[in-house]
């Protein structure tokens, strides 16, 4: 079975751990990548810099109020 690729954009470590645990308990094959701020998330999604080989996520779990890049600005 293929994995569902997820990108979690979250800057609070406890919330990241909670999400990892929840996905693990759901018994769904998932691959979780984490971006800690809006700029890192945009780099991941546009395959910029370090993320040139990143797999586009099937699901994006996004905190609304982020550091460095926030809201719908492009």
PDB file of N, CA, C and O in Angstrom, chain B, residues numbered from 101:
ATOM      1  N   UNK B 101       0.848  -1.181   0.000  1.00  0.00           N
ATOM      2  CA  UNK B 101       0.000   0.000   0.000  1.00  0.00           C
ATOM      3  C   UNK B 101       0.893   1.244   0.000  1.00  0.00           C
ATOM      4  O   UNK B 101       1.899   1.298   0.707  1.00  0.00           O
ATOM      5  N   UNK B 102       0.515   2.229  -0.792  1.00  0.00           N
ATOM      6  CA  UNK B 102       1.260   3.484  -0.841  1.00  0.00           C
ATOM      7  C   UNK B 102       0.989   4.312   0.400  1.00  0.00           C
ATOM      8  O   UNK B 102      -0.055   4.188   1.041  1.00  0.00           O
ATOM      9  N   UNK B 103       1.942   5.150   0.720  1.00  0.00           N
ATOM     10  CA  UNK B 103       1.791   6.075   1.836  1.00  0.00           C
ATOM     11  C   UNK B 103       1.031   7.313   1.394  1.00  0.00           C
ATOM     12  O   UNK B 103       1.089   7.700   0.226  1.00  0.00           O
ATOM     13  N   UNK B 104       0.327   7.927   2.313  1.00  0.00           N
ATOM     14  CA  UNK B 104      -0.263   9.238   2.102  1.00  0.00           C
ATOM     15  C   UNK B 104       0.780  10.233   2.583  1.00  0.00           C
ATOM     16  O   UNK B 104       1.188  10.203   3.744  1.00  0.00           O
ATOM     17  N   UNK B 105       1.206  11.106   1.698  1.00  0.00           N
ATOM     18  CA  UNK B 105       2.232  12.092   2.044  1.00  0.00           C
ATOM     19  C   UNK B 105       1.555  13.333   2.604  1.00  0.00           C
ATOM     20  O   UNK B 105       0.708  13.944   1.952  1.00  0.00           O
ATOM     21  N   UNK B 106       1.942  13.695   3.826  1.00  0.00           N
ATOM     22  CA  UNK B 106       1.368  14.848   4.518  1.00  0.00           C
ATOM     23  C   UNK B 106       2.449  15.885   4.783  1.00  0.00           C
ATOM     24  O   UNK B 106       3.606  15.549   5.033  1.00  0.00           O
ATOM     25  N   UNK B 107       2.056  17.139   4.725  1.00  0.00           N
ATOM     26  CA  UNK B 107       2.936  18.214   5.166  1.00  0.00           C
ATOM     27  C   UNK B 107       2.235  18.915   6.319  1.00  0.00           C
ATOM     28  O   UNK B 107       1.152  19.477   6.154  1.00  0.00           O
ATOM     29  N   UNK B 108       2.854  18.878   7.471  1.00  0.00           N
ATOM     30  CA  UNK B 108       2.365  19.575   8.652  1.00  0.00           C
ATOM     31  C   UNK B 108       3.155  20.866   8.795  1.00  0.00           C
ATOM     32  O   UNK B 108       4.385  20.848   8.846  1.00  0.00           O
ATOM     33  N   UNK B 109       2.445  21.983   8.859  1.00  0.00           N
ATOM     34  CA  UNK B 109       3.094  23.276   9.071  1.00  0.00           C
ATOM     35  C   UNK B 109       2.729  23.712  10.480  1.00  0.00           C
ATOM     36  O   UNK B 109       1.617  24.176  10.733  1.00  0.00           O
ATOM     37  N   UNK B 110       3.674  23.560  11.386  1.00  0.00           N
ATOM     38  CA  UNK B 110       3.411  23.762  12.815  1.00  0.00           C
ATOM     39  C   UNK B 110       4.694  24.185  13.510  1.00  0.00           C
ATOM     40  O   UNK B 110       5.746  23.584  13.293  1.00  0.00           O
ATOM     41  N   UNK B 111       4.616  25.208  14.340  1.00  0.00           N
ATOM     42  CA  UNK B 111       5.812  25.692  15.033  1.00  0.00           C
ATOM     43  C   UNK B 111       5.848  25.319  16.508  1.00  0.00           C
ATOM     44  O   UNK B 111       6.782  25.708  17.209  1.00  0.00           O
ATOM     45  N   UNK B 112       4.873  24.587  16.993  1.00  0.00           N
ATOM     46  CA  UNK B 112       4.854  24.163  18.393  1.00  0.00           C
ATOM     47  C   UNK B 112       5.152  22.666  18.447  1.00  0.00           C
ATOM     48  O   UNK B 112       4.385  21.850  17.938  1.00  0.00           O
ATOM     49  N   UNK B 113       6.273  22.322  19.070  1.00  0.00           N
ATOM     50  CA  UNK B 113       6.739  20.930  19.081  1.00  0.00           C
ATOM     51  C   UNK B 113       5.705  19.969  19.672  1.00  0.00           C
ATOM     52  O   UNK B 113       5.540  18.857  19.170  1.00  0.00           O
ATOM     53  N   UNK B 114       5.013  20.384  20.723  1.00  0.00           N
ATOM     54  CA  UNK B 114       4.004  19.522  21.341  1.00  0.00           C
ATOM     55  C   UNK B 114       2.873  19.187  20.381  1.00  0.00           C
ATOM     56  O   UNK B 114       2.378  18.060  20.373  1.00  0.00           O
ATOM     57  N   UNK B 115       2.462  20.154  19.577  1.00  0.00           N
ATOM     58  CA  UNK B 115       1.408  19.911  18.587  1.00  0.00           C
ATOM     59  C   UNK B 115       1.904  18.988  17.477  1.00  0.00           C
ATOM     60  O   UNK B 115       1.143  18.173  16.955  1.00  0.00           O
ATOM     61  N   UNK B 116       3.179  19.118  17.120  1.00  0.00           N
ATOM     62  CA  UNK B 116       3.759  18.218  16.123  1.00  0.00           C
ATOM     63  C   UNK B 116       3.783  16.790  16.653  1.00  0.00           C
ATOM     64  O   UNK B 116       3.424  15.857  15.933  1.00  0.00           O
ATOM     65  N   UNK B 117       4.197  16.611  17.891  1.00  0.00           N
ATOM     66  CA  UNK B 117       4.220  15.272  18.493  1.00  0.00           C
ATOM     67  C   UNK B 117       2.817  14.679  18.582  1.00  0.00           C
ATOM     68  O   UNK B 117       2.623  13.491  18.327  1.00  0.00           O
ATOM     69  N   UNK B 118       1.844  15.509  18.944  1.00  0.00           N
ATOM     70  CA  UNK B 118       0.452  15.054  19.023  1.00  0.00           C
ATOM     71  C   UNK B 118      -0.047  14.591  17.649  1.00  0.00           C
ATOM     72  O   UNK B 118      -0.726  13.570  17.542  1.00  0.00           O
ATOM     73  N   UNK B 119       0.291  15.337  16.615  1.00  0.00           N
ATOM     74  CA  UNK B 119      -0.139  14.968  15.264  1.00  0.00           C
ATOM     75  C   UNK B 119       0.505  13.664  14.828  1.00  0.00           C
ATOM     76  O   UNK B 119      -0.160  12.801  14.255  1.00  0.00           O
ATOM     77  N   UNK B 120       1.806  13.514  15.099  1.00  0.00           N
ATOM     78  CA  UNK B 120       2.498  12.260  14.756  1.00  0.00           C
ATOM     79  C   UNK B 120       1.832  11.070  15.457  1.00  0.00           C
ATOM     80  O   UNK B 120       1.585  10.034  14.840  1.00  0.00           O
ATOM     81  N   UNK B 121       1.547  11.231  16.745  1.00  0.00           N
ATOM     82  CA  UNK B 121       0.922  10.156  17.518  1.00  0.00           C
ATOM     83  C   UNK B 121      -0.469   9.828  16.983  1.00  0.00           C
ATOM     84  O   UNK B 121      -0.829   8.658  16.853  1.00  0.00           O
ATOM     85  N   UNK B 122      -1.235  10.845  16.679  1.00  0.00           N
ATOM     86  CA  UNK B 122      -2.590  10.642  16.177  1.00  0.00           C
ATOM     87  C   UNK B 122      -2.576   9.916  14.838  1.00  0.00           C
ATOM     88  O   UNK B 122      -3.347   8.978  14.634  1.00  0.00           O
ATOM     89  N   UNK B 123      -1.711  10.338  13.927  1.00  0.00           N
ATOM     90  CA  UNK B 123      -1.624   9.659  12.635  1.00  0.00           C
ATOM     91  C   UNK B 123      -1.143   8.217  12.803  1.00  0.00           C
ATOM     92  O   UNK B 123      -1.604   7.319  12.100  1.00  0.00           O
ATOM     93  N   UNK B 124      -0.226   8.004  13.725  1.00  0.00           N
ATOM     94  CA  UNK B 124       0.252   6.648  13.986  1.00  0.00           C
ATOM     95  C   UNK B 124      -0.833   5.744  14.543  1.00  0.00           C
ATOM     96  O   UNK B 124      -0.912   4.569  14.184  1.00  0.00           O
ATOM     97  N   UNK B 125      -1.667   6.285  15.414  1.00  0.00           N
ATOM     98  CA  UNK B 125      -2.757   5.507  16.000  1.00  0.00           C
ATOM     99  C   UNK B 125      -3.885   5.239  15.012  1.00  0.00           C
ATOM    100  O   UNK B 125      -4.682   4.324  15.219  1.00  0.00           O
ATOM    101  N   UNK B 126      -3.960   6.016  13.953  1.00  0.00           N
ATOM    102  CA  UNK B 126      -5.028   5.862  12.964  1.00  0.00           C
ATOM    103  C   UNK B 126      -4.800   4.645  12.068  1.00  0.00           C
ATOM    104  O   UNK B 126      -5.687   4.250  11.311  1.00  0.00           O
ATOM    105  N   UNK B 127      -3.624   4.061  12.155  1.00  0.00           N
ATOM    106  CA  UNK B 127      -3.273   2.880  11.376  1.00  0.00           C
ATOM    107  C   UNK B 127      -3.444   3.108   9.868  1.00  0.00           C
ATOM    108  O   UNK B 127      -3.881   2.224   9.131  1.00  0.00           O
ATOM    109  N   UNK B 128      -3.091   4.305   9.444  1.00  0.00           N
ATOM    110  CA  UNK B 128      -3.073   4.655   8.032  1.00  0.00           C
ATOM    111  C   UNK B 128      -1.609   4.846   7.663  1.00  0.00           C
ATOM    112  O   UNK B 128      -0.855   5.466   8.414  1.00  0.00           O
ATOM    113  N   UNK B 129      -1.208   4.325   6.530  1.00  0.00           N
ATOM    114  CA  UNK B 129       0.184   4.463   6.104  1.00  0.00           C
ATOM    115  C   UNK B 129       0.427   5.910   5.693  1.00  0.00           C
ATOM    116  O   UNK B 129      -0.047   6.364   4.651  1.00  0.00           O
ATOM    117  N   UNK B 130       1.170   6.619   6.526  1.00  0.00           N
ATOM    118  CA  UNK B 130       1.433   8.033   6.242  1.00  0.00           C
ATOM    119  C   UNK B 130       2.913   8.332   6.317  1.00  0.00           C
ATOM    120  O   UNK B 130       3.666   7.671   7.032  1.00  0.00           O
ATOM    121  N   UNK B 131       3.309   9.324   5.577  1.00  0.00           N
ATOM    122  CA  UNK B 131       4.647   9.907   5.656  1.00  0.00           C
ATOM    123  C   UNK B 131       4.419  11.357   6.031  1.00  0.00           C
ATOM    124  O   UNK B 131       3.747  12.087   5.302  1.00  0.00           O
ATOM    125  N   UNK B 132       4.968  11.784   7.153  1.00  0.00           N
ATOM    126  CA  UNK B 132       4.743  13.134   7.641  1.00  0.00           C
ATOM    127  C   UNK B 132       6.019  13.956   7.529  1.00  0.00           C
ATOM    128  O   UNK B 132       7.044  13.620   8.121  1.00  0.00           O
ATOM    129  N   UNK B 133       5.941  15.032   6.765  1.00  0.00           N
ATOM    130  CA  UNK B 133       7.003  16.027   6.715  1.00  0.00           C
ATOM    131  C   UNK B 133       6.521  17.220   7.520  1.00  0.00           C
ATOM    132  O   UNK B 133       5.324  17.505   7.557  1.00  0.00           O
ATOM    133  N   UNK B 134       7.449  17.919   8.164  1.00  0.00           N
ATOM    134  CA  UNK B 134       7.081  19.047   9.016  1.00  0.00           C
ATOM    135  C   UNK B 134       7.857  20.287   8.586  1.00  0.00           C
ATOM    136  O   UNK B 134       9.075  20.247   8.415  1.00  0.00           O
ATOM    137  N   UNK B 135       7.134  21.376   8.415  1.00  0.00           N
ATOM    138  CA  UNK B 135       7.732  22.696   8.214  1.00  0.00           C
ATOM    139  C   UNK B 135       7.390  23.517   9.443  1.00  0.00           C
ATOM    140  O   UNK B 135       6.254  23.480   9.916  1.00  0.00           O
ATOM    141  N   UNK B 136       8.356  24.255   9.964  1.00  0.00           N
ATOM    142  CA  UNK B 136       8.141  24.969  11.224  1.00  0.00           C
ATOM    143  C   UNK B 136       7.671  26.411  11.056  1.00  0.00           C
ATOM    144  O   UNK B 136       7.330  27.069  12.039  1.00  0.00           O
ATOM    145  N   UNK B 137       7.649  26.905   9.824  1.00  0.00           N
ATOM    146  CA  UNK B 137       7.135  28.259   9.599  1.00  0.00           C
ATOM    147  C   UNK B 137       6.647  28.365   8.157  1.00  0.00           C
ATOM    148  O   UNK B 137       6.829  27.449   7.354  1.00  0.00           O
ATOM    149  N   UNK B 138       6.033  29.485   7.850  1.00  0.00           N
ATOM    150  CA  UNK B 138       5.445  29.674   6.539  1.00  0.00           C
ATOM    151  C   UNK B 138       6.453  29.681   5.409  1.00  0.00           C
ATOM    152  O   UNK B 138       6.174  29.157   4.331  1.00  0.00           O
ATOM    153  N   UNK B 139       7.623  30.265   5.634  1.00  0.00           N
ATOM    154  CA  UNK B 139       8.648  30.290   4.589  1.00  0.00           C
ATOM    155  C   UNK B 139       9.126  28.882   4.270  1.00  0.00           C
ATOM    156  O   UNK B 139       9.277  28.521   3.103  1.00  0.00           O
ATOM    157  N   UNK B 140       9.360  28.096   5.297  1.00  0.00           N
ATOM    158  CA  UNK B 140       9.799  26.713   5.081  1.00  0.00           C
ATOM    159  C   UNK B 140       8.722  25.923   4.337  1.00  0.00           C
ATOM    160  O   UNK B 140       9.047  25.111   3.471  1.00  0.00           O
ATOM    161  N   UNK B 141       7.462  26.146   4.656  1.00  0.00           N
ATOM    162  CA  UNK B 141       6.361  25.466   3.969  1.00  0.00           C
ATOM    163  C   UNK B 141       6.329  25.847   2.492  1.00  0.00           C
ATOM    164  O   UNK B 141       6.153  24.984   1.632  1.00  0.00           O
ATOM    165  N   UNK B 142       6.497  27.133   2.195  1.00  0.00           N
ATOM    166  CA  UNK B 142       6.497  27.575   0.795  1.00  0.00           C
ATOM    167  C   UNK B 142       7.699  27.003   0.047  1.00  0.00           C
ATOM    168  O   UNK B 142       7.580  26.637  -1.123  1.00  0.00           O
ATOM    169  N   UNK B 143       8.856  26.924   0.710  1.00  0.00           N
ATOM    170  CA  UNK B 143      10.032  26.315   0.081  1.00  0.00           C
ATOM    171  C   UNK B 143       9.760  24.844  -0.233  1.00  0.00           C
ATOM    172  O   UNK B 143      10.128  24.358  -1.302  1.00  0.00           O
ATOM    173  N   UNK B 144       9.121  24.143   0.693  1.00  0.00           N
ATOM    174  CA  UNK B 144       8.794  22.731   0.487  1.00  0.00           C
ATOM    175  C   UNK B 144       7.849  22.576  -0.698  1.00  0.00           C
ATOM    176  O   UNK B 144       8.082  21.749  -1.579  1.00  0.00           O
ATOM    177  N   UNK B 145       6.779  23.373  -0.720  1.00  0.00           N
ATOM    178  CA  UNK B 145       5.758  23.242  -1.761  1.00  0.00           C
ATOM    179  C   UNK B 145       6.251  23.662  -3.142  1.00  0.00           C
ATOM    180  O   UNK B 145       5.786  23.138  -4.154  1.00  0.00           O
ATOM    181  N   UNK B 146       7.188  24.601  -3.189  1.00  0.00           N
ATOM    182  CA  UNK B 146       7.726  25.048  -4.480  1.00  0.00           C
ATOM    183  C   UNK B 146       9.036  24.359  -4.828  1.00  0.00           C
ATOM    184  O   UNK B 146       9.652  24.658  -5.851  1.00  0.00           O
ATOM    185  N   UNK B 147       9.455  23.440  -3.976  1.00  0.00           N
ATOM    186  CA  UNK B 147      10.687  22.661  -4.160  1.00  0.00           C
ATOM    187  C   UNK B 147      11.923  23.553  -4.261  1.00  0.00           C
ATOM    188  O   UNK B 147      12.820  23.303  -5.065  1.00  0.00           O
ATOM    189  N   UNK B 148      11.953  24.576  -3.446  1.00  0.00           N
ATOM    190  CA  UNK B 148      13.075  25.516  -3.432  1.00  0.00           C
ATOM    191  C   UNK B 148      14.159  25.036  -2.469  1.00  0.00           C
ATOM    192  O   UNK B 148      13.887  24.319  -1.506  1.00  0.00           O
ATOM    193  N   UNK B 149      15.371  25.443  -2.748  1.00  0.00           N
ATOM    194  CA  UNK B 149      16.529  25.221  -1.880  1.00  0.00           C
ATOM    195  C   UNK B 149      16.662  23.761  -1.471  1.00  0.00           C
ATOM    196  O   UNK B 149      16.769  22.881  -2.324  1.00  0.00           O
ATOM    197  N   UNK B 150      16.657  23.509  -0.195  1.00  0.00           N
ATOM    198  CA  UNK B 150      16.867  22.181   0.387  1.00  0.00           C
ATOM    199  C   UNK B 150      15.810  21.173  -0.058  1.00  0.00           C
ATOM    200  O   UNK B 150      16.062  19.969  -0.015  1.00  0.00           O
ATOM    201  N   UNK B 151      14.648  21.630  -0.478  1.00  0.00           N
ATOM    202  CA  UNK B 151      13.515  20.750  -0.776  1.00  0.00           C
ATOM    203  C   UNK B 151      13.355  20.435  -2.257  1.00  0.00           C
ATOM    204  O   UNK B 151      12.247  20.120  -2.693  1.00  0.00           O
ATOM    205  N   UNK B 152      14.402  20.508  -3.028  1.00  0.00           N
ATOM    206  CA  UNK B 152      14.296  20.294  -4.476  1.00  0.00           C
ATOM    207  C   UNK B 152      13.775  18.907  -4.840  1.00  0.00           C
ATOM    208  O   UNK B 152      13.211  18.735  -5.920  1.00  0.00           O
ATOM    209  N   UNK B 153      13.947  17.921  -3.975  1.00  0.00           N
ATOM    210  CA  UNK B 153      13.474  16.563  -4.244  1.00  0.00           C
ATOM    211  C   UNK B 153      12.243  16.188  -3.421  1.00  0.00           C
ATOM    212  O   UNK B 153      11.889  15.012  -3.338  1.00  0.00           O
ATOM    213  N   UNK B 154      11.602  17.161  -2.825  1.00  0.00           N
ATOM    214  CA  UNK B 154      10.445  16.885  -1.971  1.00  0.00           C
ATOM    215  C   UNK B 154       9.275  16.335  -2.788  1.00  0.00           C
ATOM    216  O   UNK B 154       9.036  16.757  -3.920  1.00  0.00           O
ATOM    217  N   UNK B 155       8.564  15.400  -2.198  1.00  0.00           N
ATOM    218  CA  UNK B 155       7.361  14.853  -2.827  1.00  0.00           C
ATOM    219  C   UNK B 155       6.194  15.754  -2.463  1.00  0.00           C
ATOM    220  O   UNK B 155       5.999  16.080  -1.292  1.00  0.00           O
ATOM    221  N   UNK B 156       5.412  16.161  -3.464  1.00  0.00           N
ATOM    222  CA  UNK B 156       4.252  17.005  -3.195  1.00  0.00           C
ATOM    223  C   UNK B 156       3.294  16.266  -2.258  1.00  0.00           C
ATOM    224  O   UNK B 156       2.990  15.094  -2.482  1.00  0.00           O
ATOM    225  N   UNK B 157       2.822  16.938  -1.219  1.00  0.00           N
ATOM    226  CA  UNK B 157       1.950  16.268  -0.251  1.00  0.00           C
ATOM    227  C   UNK B 157       0.548  16.022  -0.801  1.00  0.00           C
ATOM    228  O   UNK B 157       0.038  16.779  -1.628  1.00  0.00           O
ATOM    229  N   UNK B 158      -0.057  14.942  -0.315  1.00  0.00           N
ATOM    230  CA  UNK B 158      -1.457  14.657  -0.614  1.00  0.00           C
ATOM    231  C   UNK B 158      -2.365  15.473   0.295  1.00  0.00           C
ATOM    232  O   UNK B 158      -3.493  15.808  -0.065  1.00  0.00           O
ATOM    233  N   UNK B 159      -1.850  15.784   1.480  1.00  0.00           N
ATOM    234  CA  UNK B 159      -2.625  16.499   2.490  1.00  0.00           C
ATOM    235  C   UNK B 159      -1.737  17.538   3.161  1.00  0.00           C
ATOM    236  O   UNK B 159      -0.595  17.253   3.522  1.00  0.00           O
ATOM    237  N   UNK B 160      -2.270  18.742   3.326  1.00  0.00           N
ATOM    238  CA  UNK B 160      -1.553  19.825   3.992  1.00  0.00           C
ATOM    239  C   UNK B 160      -2.297  20.155   5.282  1.00  0.00           C
ATOM    240  O   UNK B 160      -3.466  20.538   5.252  1.00  0.00           O
ATOM    241  N   UNK B 161      -1.607  20.004   6.417  1.00  0.00           N
ATOM    242  CA  UNK B 161      -2.153  20.362   7.725  1.00  0.00           C
ATOM    243  C   UNK B 161      -1.474  21.662   8.122  1.00  0.00           C
ATOM    244  O   UNK B 161      -0.276  21.684   8.403  1.00  0.00           O
ATOM    245  N   UNK B 162      -2.241  22.741   8.145  1.00  0.00           N
ATOM    246  CA  UNK B 162      -1.662  24.062   8.230  1.00  0.00           C
ATOM    247  C   UNK B 162      -2.157  24.840   9.434  1.00  0.00           C
ATOM    248  O   UNK B 162      -3.360  25.016   9.627  1.00  0.00           O
ATOM    249  N   UNK B 163      -1.212  25.305  10.243  1.00  0.00           N
ATOM    250  CA  UNK B 163      -1.537  26.249  11.302  1.00  0.00           C
ATOM    251  C   UNK B 163      -1.779  27.601  10.632  1.00  0.00           C
ATOM    252  O   UNK B 163      -1.035  27.983   9.728  1.00  0.00           O
ATOM    253  N   UNK B 164      -2.787  28.311  11.055  1.00  0.00           N
ATOM    254  CA  UNK B 164      -3.152  29.564  10.402  1.00  0.00           C
ATOM    255  C   UNK B 164      -2.195  30.708  10.756  1.00  0.00           C
ATOM    256  O   UNK B 164      -1.832  31.493   9.879  1.00  0.00           O
ATOM    257  N   UNK B 165      -1.789  30.814  11.998  1.00  0.00           N
ATOM    258  CA  UNK B 165      -0.952  31.926  12.456  1.00  0.00           C
ATOM    259  C   UNK B 165       0.498  31.467  12.534  1.00  0.00           C
ATOM    260  O   UNK B 165       0.910  30.865  13.526  1.00  0.00           O
ATOM    261  N   UNK B 166       1.274  31.751  11.484  1.00  0.00           N
ATOM    262  CA  UNK B 166       2.640  31.255  11.394  1.00  0.00           C
ATOM    263  C   UNK B 166       3.677  32.362  11.469  1.00  0.00           C
ATOM    264  O   UNK B 166       3.411  33.520  11.150  1.00  0.00           O
ATOM    265  N   UNK B 167       4.860  31.972  11.899  1.00  0.00           N
ATOM    266  CA  UNK B 167       5.999  32.894  11.886  1.00  0.00           C
ATOM    267  C   UNK B 167       6.546  33.006  10.468  1.00  0.00           C
ATOM    268  O   UNK B 167       6.406  32.079   9.670  1.00  0.00           O
ATOM    269  N   UNK B 168       7.160  34.125  10.158  1.00  0.00           N
ATOM    270  CA  UNK B 168       7.866  34.419   8.913  1.00  0.00           C
ATOM    271  C   UNK B 168       6.965  34.596   7.700  1.00  0.00           C
ATOM    272  O   UNK B 168       7.261  35.427   6.841  1.00  0.00           O
ATOM    273  N   UNK B 169       5.898  33.858   7.606  1.00  0.00           N
ATOM    274  CA  UNK B 169       4.969  34.013   6.474  1.00  0.00           C
ATOM    275  C   UNK B 169       3.608  33.570   6.965  1.00  0.00           C
ATOM    276  O   UNK B 169       3.455  32.446   7.444  1.00  0.00           O
ATOM    277  N   UNK B 170       2.632  34.430   6.852  1.00  0.00           N
ATOM    278  CA  UNK B 170       1.335  34.178   7.465  1.00  0.00           C
ATOM    279  C   UNK B 170       0.234  34.604   6.499  1.00  0.00           C
ATOM    280  O   UNK B 170       0.388  35.570   5.753  1.00  0.00           O
ATOM    281  N   UNK B 171      -0.860  33.884   6.521  1.00  0.00           N
ATOM    282  CA  UNK B 171      -2.028  34.289   5.760  1.00  0.00           C
ATOM    283  C   UNK B 171      -1.908  34.044   4.272  1.00  0.00           C
ATOM    284  O   UNK B 171      -1.006  33.333   3.829  1.00  0.00           O
ATOM    285  N   UNK B 172      -2.814  34.628   3.487  1.00  0.00           N
ATOM    286  CA  UNK B 172      -2.912  34.314   2.057  1.00  0.00           C
ATOM    287  C   UNK B 172      -1.989  35.129   1.155  1.00  0.00           C
ATOM    288  O   UNK B 172      -2.158  35.089  -0.064  1.00  0.00           O
ATOM    289  N   UNK B 173      -1.025  35.862   1.697  1.00  0.00           N
ATOM    290  CA  UNK B 173      -0.129  36.650   0.855  1.00  0.00           C
ATOM    291  C   UNK B 173       0.795  35.749   0.053  1.00  0.00           C
ATOM    292  O   UNK B 173       1.231  34.712   0.553  1.00  0.00           O
ATOM    293  N   UNK B 174       1.099  36.125  -1.173  1.00  0.00           N
ATOM    294  CA  UNK B 174       1.977  35.310  -2.036  1.00  0.00           C
ATOM    295  C   UNK B 174       3.284  35.979  -2.291  1.00  0.00           C
ATOM    296  O   UNK B 174       4.132  35.430  -2.995  1.00  0.00           O
TER     297      UNK B 174
END
